Amino acid sequence: MDRGIRWSVWAADDLVAVAEHISRDSESYAATVVRELVAAARSLRVFAERGRRVPTQPCRRPLVTFCDSSFSH
């Protein structure tokens, strides 16, 4: 069952900040990282229980993702 994904204002702002920061060195790496992060978020549509539990906010399940080491120079 597919579920909707809603980005918080903070998450969206952070995504933009990450892209801007990485693009100072490499626009292509920035685009790749953003694509990977968006894909990870979209995966929650099907695997909604994938994120970790937040004891104080049971309806939220943040997803932590790491970039492949091939991104480092």
HELIX and SHEET records of a PDB file:
HELIX    1   1 VAL A    9  SER A   23  1                                  15    
HELIX    2   2 GLU A   27  SER A   43  1                                  17    
HELIX    3   3 ALA A   48  ARG A   50  5                                   3    
HELIX    4   4 SER A   69  PHE A   71  5                                   3    
END                                                                             
